[in-house]
Amino acid sequence: GDALSFVQHTDDMASYARQIVGLLNQVILALIDLPVPVITAVHGIVTGGSLGFVLGSDIVLVAPKASFAPFYSEVGPSPDGGWAVLLPLLIGPRRAAEVLYLNQTIDAETAVTWGLANRVVAVEQLQNEAMSLAEAIAAKKQGSIRHTKRLLHLDRSAIAARLSTELDHFVQQMVTPEAIDGFRDFVNQRRKAEVA
C-alpha cells in the first residue's frame, strides 16, 4: 500500500480508505472469478494489502528471499487484502493470528510449509517456471480446468461477504488517531531511512 497516500488523505480518510481497499477487494474477487488459473511468482517482500494478489491466486511460486509481512500491528490499521479472511483459510487461524498480532514475517520456506505457496524456485528460474506451469495447464482440457477452479472456490460469496466486513473494519480503524499517527510515523521513518 502507498502509506504516503493515506497520510495525504487524512481529511477524507474514510471515503479514501473505502475506495482504495474496495478496489483491492474487487481485484481479489476478479482473480478468483477468472475462468483460468492464476499463477503468481513472488520474488520480494509482500506487505499489507498487496498480499491479496497472492491470496487470490491459484498457484504461488516464491523465490528463496520472498517473504510476507503484515505491518498492521506496527503501523496501526486493521488488516485488509485478505489477511484476516483468506490467509487463515490457507495457513490456519491460529498461525494467522500469531502472524498478525506479532507482525511476524513469513519467509519463503515457511510459506510453502504452511500452504501459502506451492514451492520455492530459484529467483533466476522463477519467471520461466511460472510460464512452464501456465503452458502445462493451457495444454489440458480447458472445460475441466474451468470447472475445477469453480469447485475450488465454491465459497466465493462467503469470501466476498467477509472481505466486505474486513473493509468495514479497515475504514473504522483508519479514521482513528492511532492509525493516522501510525501512518505518519511510518512515512517519516521511511523518509529518514532514505536520507541516511
C-alpha contacts under 8 A as a table, 3 or more apart, distances in Angstrom:
res1	aa1	res2	aa2	distance
1	G	47	T	7.74
1	G	48	G	6.31
1	G	49	G	6.22
1	G	50	S	6.73
2	D	5	S	5.46
2	D	6	F	6.92
3	A	6	F	5.31
3	A	7	V	6.51
3	A	183	F	6.19
3	A	186	F	7.67
3	A	187	V	6.51
4	L	7	V	5.00
4	L	8	Q	6.19
4	L	183	F	7.62
4	L	184	R	7.82
4	L	187	V	6.19
5	S	8	Q	4.99
5	S	9	H	6.32
6	F	9	H	5.13
6	F	10	T	6.64
6	F	13	M	7.10
6	F	16	Y	7.81
6	F	17	A	7.59
6	F	183	F	7.28
7	V	10	T	5.74
7	V	180	I	6.87
7	V	183	F	6.29
7	V	184	R	6.01
9	H	12	D	5.46
9	H	13	M	5.32
9	H	16	Y	6.80
10	T	13	M	4.79
10	T	175	V	7.78
10	T	180	I	7.11
12	D	15	S	5.81
12	D	16	Y	6.06
13	M	16	Y	5.08
13	M	17	A	5.77
13	M	171	V	7.92
13	M	174	M	6.85
13	M	175	V	6.08
14	A	17	A	5.28
14	A	18	R	6.06
14	A	171	V	5.54
14	A	172	Q	7.51
14	A	174	M	6.95
14	A	175	V	6.22
15	S	18	R	5.10
15	S	19	Q	6.07
16	Y	19	Q	5.12
16	Y	20	I	6.15
17	A	20	I	5.29
17	A	21	V	5.95
17	A	22	G	7.91
17	A	170	F	7.60
17	A	171	V	5.84
17	A	174	M	7.23
18	R	21	V	5.52
18	R	22	G	5.48
18	R	167	L	6.85
18	R	168	D	7.80
18	R	171	V	6.10
19	Q	22	G	5.06
19	Q	23	L	6.15
20	I	23	L	5.29
20	I	24	L	6.40
21	V	24	L	4.82
21	V	25	N	6.13
21	V	49	G	7.90
21	V	80	D	7.10
21	V	81	G	7.35
21	V	167	L	6.53
22	G	25	N	5.09
22	G	26	Q	6.32
22	G	164	S	7.93
22	G	167	L	6.94
23	L	26	Q	5.00
23	L	27	V	6.34
24	L	27	V	5.10
24	L	28	I	6.31
24	L	49	G	7.63
24	L	52	G	7.41
24	L	81	G	6.70
25	N	28	I	5.06
25	N	29	L	6.21
25	N	52	G	7.76
25	N	81	G	6.66
25	N	160	A	7.94
25	N	163	L	6.60
25	N	164	S	7.85
26	Q	29	L	5.18
26	Q	30	A	5.98
27	V	30	A	4.89
27	V	31	L	6.18
27	V	53	F	7.71
28	I	31	L	5.23
28	I	32	I	6.45
28	I	52	G	5.88
28	I	53	F	6.17
28	I	55	L	7.51
28	I	56	G	5.03
28	I	81	G	7.81
29	L	32	I	4.98
29	L	33	D	6.02
29	L	56	G	6.96
29	L	156	R	7.83
29	L	160	A	7.07
30	A	33	D	4.87
30	A	34	L	6.10
31	L	34	L	5.37
31	L	38	V	6.93
31	L	53	F	7.86
31	L	56	G	5.41
31	L	57	S	6.48
32	I	56	G	5.57
32	I	57	S	7.00
32	I	153	H	7.16
32	I	156	R	7.70
33	D	150	R	7.91
34	L	37	P	7.15
34	L	38	V	7.87
35	P	146	R	5.20
35	P	149	K	7.00
35	P	150	R	7.69
36	V	145	I	6.98
36	V	146	R	6.11
36	V	149	K	7.27
37	P	57	S	7.35
37	P	58	D	5.67
37	P	59	I	7.56
37	P	145	I	7.80
37	P	149	K	6.88
38	V	56	G	7.93
38	V	57	S	4.94
38	V	58	D	5.19
38	V	59	I	6.48
39	I	57	S	6.02
39	I	58	D	6.01
39	I	59	I	4.78
39	I	60	V	5.86
39	I	61	L	7.69
39	I	130	A	6.52
39	I	133	L	7.93
39	I	134	A	7.23
40	T	54	V	6.47
40	T	57	S	6.34
40	T	58	D	7.89
40	T	59	I	6.28
40	T	60	V	4.82
40	T	61	L	6.17
40	T	130	A	7.33
41	A	60	V	5.98
41	A	61	L	4.78
41	A	62	V	5.80
41	A	63	A	7.75
41	A	126	L	6.41
41	A	127	Q	6.82
41	A	130	A	6.54
42	V	45	I	7.89
42	V	46	V	8.00
42	V	60	V	7.41
42	V	61	L	6.19
42	V	62	V	4.72
42	V	63	A	6.22
42	V	66	A	6.13
43	H	62	V	5.97
43	H	63	A	4.87
43	H	64	P	7.70
43	H	65	K	6.70
43	H	66	A	5.02
43	H	123	V	6.50
43	H	126	L	7.82
44	G	63	A	7.50
44	G	65	K	6.30
44	G	66	A	4.39
44	G	67	S	6.38
45	I	65	K	7.88
45	I	66	A	5.39
45	I	67	S	4.70
45	I	68	F	5.72
45	I	69	A	7.40
46	V	50	S	6.26
46	V	51	L	5.98
46	V	66	A	7.66
46	V	67	S	6.13
46	V	68	F	4.72
46	V	69	A	6.35
47	T	50	S	5.97
47	T	51	L	6.31
47	T	68	F	5.85
47	T	69	A	4.94
47	T	70	P	5.37
47	T	71	F	6.99
48	G	51	L	6.26
48	G	69	A	6.99
48	G	70	P	4.99
48	G	71	F	6.45
48	G	72	Y	7.17
48	G	79	P	7.45
48	G	80	D	7.05
48	G	81	G	7.07
49	G	52	G	5.73
49	G	79	P	7.62
49	G	80	D	5.31
49	G	81	G	4.03
49	G	82	G	7.33
49	G	83	W	7.58
50	S	53	F	5.82
50	S	54	V	7.55
50	S	81	G	6.43
51	L	54	V	5.20
51	L	55	L	6.17
51	L	68	F	7.52
51	L	81	G	6.02
51	L	82	G	7.21
51	L	83	W	7.18
52	G	55	L	4.88
52	G	56	G	5.93
52	G	81	G	4.36
52	G	82	G	5.53
52	G	83	W	7.53
53	F	56	G	5.30
53	F	57	S	6.51
53	F	81	G	7.96
54	V	57	S	5.26
54	V	60	V	6.93
55	L	58	D	7.98
55	L	82	G	6.98
55	L	86	L	6.46
55	L	87	L	6.99
55	L	116	L	7.89
57	S	60	V	6.81
59	I	117	A	7.12
59	I	118	N	6.33
60	V	116	L	7.55
60	V	117	A	4.78
60	V	118	N	5.39
60	V	119	R	7.28
61	L	117	A	6.01
61	L	118	N	5.80
61	L	119	R	5.39
61	L	120	V	5.99
61	L	121	V	6.58
61	L	126	L	7.20
61	L	130	A	7.31
62	V	65	K	7.93
62	V	66	A	5.84
62	V	108	A	6.13
62	V	117	A	6.81
62	V	118	N	7.89
62	V	119	R	6.36
62	V	120	V	4.85
62	V	121	V	5.97
62	V	123	V	7.99
62	V	126	L	7.46
63	A	66	A	5.26
63	A	108	A	6.87
63	A	120	V	5.49
63	A	121	V	5.15
63	A	122	A	5.48
63	A	123	V	4.88
63	A	126	L	6.71
64	P	108	A	5.65
64	P	109	E	7.38
64	P	120	V	6.01
64	P	121	V	6.78
64	P	122	A	6.43
64	P	123	V	7.01
65	K	107	D	7.28
65	K	108	A	6.47
66	A	107	D	6.35
66	A	108	A	5.32
67	S	105	T	6.54
67	S	106	I	5.48
67	S	107	D	4.42
67	S	108	A	5.58
67	S	111	A	7.90
68	F	105	T	5.53
68	F	106	I	5.01
68	F	107	D	6.55
69	A	99	V	7.99
69	A	103	N	6.62
69	A	104	Q	6.25
69	A	105	T	4.50
69	A	106	I	6.41
70	P	73	S	7.85
70	P	79	P	7.71
70	P	83	W	7.65
70	P	99	V	7.55
70	P	100	L	6.26
70	P	103	N	5.84
70	P	104	Q	7.37
70	P	105	T	7.45
71	F	74	E	5.18
71	F	75	V	6.00
71	F	100	L	7.83
71	F	103	N	5.57
72	Y	75	V	5.33
72	Y	76	G	5.42
72	Y	77	P	5.37
72	Y	78	S	6.15
72	Y	79	P	6.09
72	Y	100	L	7.11
72	Y	103	N	7.06
73	S	76	G	5.53
73	S	77	P	7.25
73	S	78	S	7.89
73	S	100	L	6.90
73	S	101	Y	6.21
73	S	102	L	7.01
73	S	103	N	6.15
74	E	103	N	6.87
74	E	182	G	7.72
75	V	179	A	6.70
75	V	182	G	4.67
75	V	183	F	5.90
75	V	185	D	7.92
75	V	186	F	6.48
76	G	173	Q	7.82
76	G	174	M	7.85
76	G	178	E	5.86
76	G	179	A	4.20
76	G	180	I	7.63
76	G	182	G	5.32
76	G	183	F	7.13
77	P	170	F	6.29
77	P	173	Q	5.70
77	P	174	M	5.63
77	P	179	A	5.17
78	S	169	H	6.28
78	S	170	F	4.71
78	S	173	Q	5.94
78	S	174	M	7.46
79	P	82	G	7.51
79	P	83	W	5.86
79	P	84	A	6.22
79	P	166	E	7.06
79	P	170	F	6.38
80	D	83	W	5.88
80	D	84	A	7.11
80	D	163	L	7.92
80	D	166	E	6.12
80	D	167	L	6.47
80	D	170	F	6.46
81	G	163	L	7.80
82	G	85	V	4.73
82	G	86	L	4.87
82	G	87	L	6.31
82	G	163	L	6.57
82	G	166	E	7.65
83	W	86	L	6.10
83	W	87	L	5.14
83	W	88	P	7.54
83	W	96	A	7.79
83	W	100	L	7.98
84	A	87	L	6.20
84	A	88	P	6.56
84	A	96	A	7.45
84	A	166	E	7.20
85	V	88	P	6.36
85	V	89	L	7.28
85	V	159	I	7.19
85	V	162	R	6.26
85	V	163	L	6.50
85	V	166	E	7.32
86	L	89	L	5.24
86	L	90	L	6.75
86	L	159	I	7.58
87	L	90	L	5.26
87	L	91	I	6.13
87	L	92	G	7.46
87	L	93	P	7.97
87	L	96	A	6.49
87	L	116	L	7.61
88	P	91	I	5.28
88	P	92	G	4.45
88	P	93	P	4.41
88	P	94	R	7.67
88	P	95	R	7.42
88	P	96	A	5.36
89	L	92	G	5.69
89	L	93	P	7.12
90	L	114	W	7.39
90	L	115	G	5.72
90	L	116	L	5.93
91	I	95	R	6.32
91	I	96	A	6.61
91	I	114	W	5.15
91	I	115	G	5.77
91	I	116	L	6.43
92	G	95	R	5.59
92	G	96	A	6.21
93	P	96	A	5.05
93	P	97	A	5.96
94	R	97	A	5.01
94	R	98	E	6.30
95	R	98	E	5.25
95	R	99	V	6.21
96	A	99	V	5.11
96	A	100	L	6.06
97	A	100	L	5.20
97	A	101	Y	5.84
98	E	101	Y	5.24
98	E	102	L	5.81
98	E	103	N	7.77
98	E	104	Q	7.34
99	V	102	L	5.57
99	V	103	N	5.38
99	V	104	Q	4.58
99	V	105	T	7.04
99	V	106	I	7.82
100	L	103	N	5.11
100	L	104	Q	6.80
101	Y	104	Q	7.97
106	I	110	T	6.01
106	I	111	A	6.03
107	D	110	T	5.37
107	D	111	A	6.06
108	A	111	A	5.04
108	A	112	V	6.48
108	A	117	A	7.87
108	A	120	V	6.60
109	E	112	V	5.27
109	E	113	T	6.26
109	E	120	V	6.86
110	T	113	T	4.90
110	T	114	W	5.90
111	A	114	W	5.29
111	A	115	G	6.06
111	A	116	L	4.85
111	A	117	A	5.33
112	V	115	G	5.18
112	V	116	L	5.86
112	V	117	A	4.60
112	V	118	N	5.54
112	V	119	R	5.65
112	V	120	V	7.23
113	T	116	L	7.81
113	T	117	A	7.98
114	W	117	A	7.80
115	G	118	N	6.79
117	A	120	V	7.94
121	V	125	Q	6.50
121	V	126	L	5.67
121	V	129	E	7.74
122	A	125	Q	5.32
122	A	126	L	6.05
123	V	126	L	5.06
123	V	127	Q	7.98
124	E	127	Q	7.46
125	Q	128	N	5.38
125	Q	129	E	5.97
126	L	129	E	5.21
126	L	130	A	6.24
127	Q	130	A	5.14
127	Q	131	M	6.24
128	N	131	M	5.05
128	N	132	S	6.04
129	E	132	S	4.99
129	E	133	L	6.19
130	A	133	L	5.19
130	A	134	A	6.24
131	M	134	A	4.98
131	M	135	E	6.11
132	S	135	E	5.11
132	S	136	A	6.10
133	L	136	A	5.06
133	L	137	I	6.15
134	A	137	I	5.19
134	A	138	A	6.01
135	E	138	A	4.94
135	E	139	A	6.23
136	A	139	A	5.23
136	A	140	K	6.91
137	I	140	K	5.38
137	I	145	I	7.93
138	A	141	K	7.82
138	A	142	Q	7.14
140	K	145	I	7.40
141	K	144	S	5.51
141	K	145	I	6.44
142	Q	145	I	4.84
142	Q	146	R	6.11
143	G	146	R	5.18
143	G	147	H	6.27
144	S	147	H	5.27
144	S	148	T	5.99
145	I	148	T	5.07
145	I	149	K	6.15
146	R	149	K	5.22
146	R	150	R	6.31
147	H	150	R	5.07
147	H	151	L	6.13
148	T	151	L	5.09
148	T	152	L	6.15
149	K	152	L	5.08
149	K	153	H	6.44
150	R	153	H	5.21
150	R	154	L	6.17
151	L	154	L	5.22
153	H	156	R	5.51
154	L	157	S	7.97
155	D	158	A	5.25
155	D	159	I	6.22
156	R	159	I	4.96
156	R	160	A	6.18
157	S	160	A	5.02
157	S	161	A	6.23
158	A	161	A	5.10
158	A	162	R	6.15
159	I	162	R	5.10
159	I	163	L	6.00
160	A	163	L	5.11
160	A	164	S	6.20
161	A	164	S	5.08
161	A	165	T	6.41
162	R	165	T	4.97
162	R	166	E	6.10
163	L	166	E	4.87
163	L	167	L	6.10
164	S	167	L	4.99
164	S	168	D	6.32
165	T	168	D	5.01
165	T	169	H	6.38
166	E	169	H	5.24
166	E	170	F	6.18
167	L	170	F	4.94
167	L	171	V	6.20
168	D	171	V	5.26
168	D	172	Q	6.19
169	H	172	Q	5.05
169	H	173	Q	6.17
170	F	173	Q	5.30
170	F	174	M	5.99
171	V	174	M	5.06
171	V	175	V	6.67
172	Q	175	V	6.00
172	Q	176	T	7.36
173	Q	176	T	5.46
173	Q	179	A	6.45
174	M	179	A	5.28
174	M	180	I	6.47
175	V	179	A	6.89
175	V	180	I	6.72
176	T	179	A	5.53
176	T	180	I	6.28
177	P	180	I	5.04
177	P	181	D	5.63
177	P	182	G	7.95
178	E	181	D	5.46
178	E	182	G	5.85
179	A	182	G	4.85
179	A	183	F	6.09
180	I	183	F	5.31
180	I	184	R	6.32
181	D	184	R	4.98
181	D	185	D	6.06
182	G	185	D	5.13
182	G	186	F	6.06
183	F	186	F	4.97
183	F	187	V	6.11
184	R	187	V	5.23
184	R	188	N	6.12
185	D	188	N	5.08
185	D	189	Q	6.06
186	F	189	Q	5.18
186	F	190	R	6.28
187	V	190	R	5.11
187	V	191	R	6.23
188	N	191	R	5.06
188	N	192	K	6.22
189	Q	192	K	5.14
189	Q	193	A	6.15
190	R	193	A	5.02
190	R	194	E	6.20
191	R	194	E	5.12
191	R	195	V	6.34
192	K	195	V	5.18
192	K	196	A	6.21
193	A	196	A	5.19
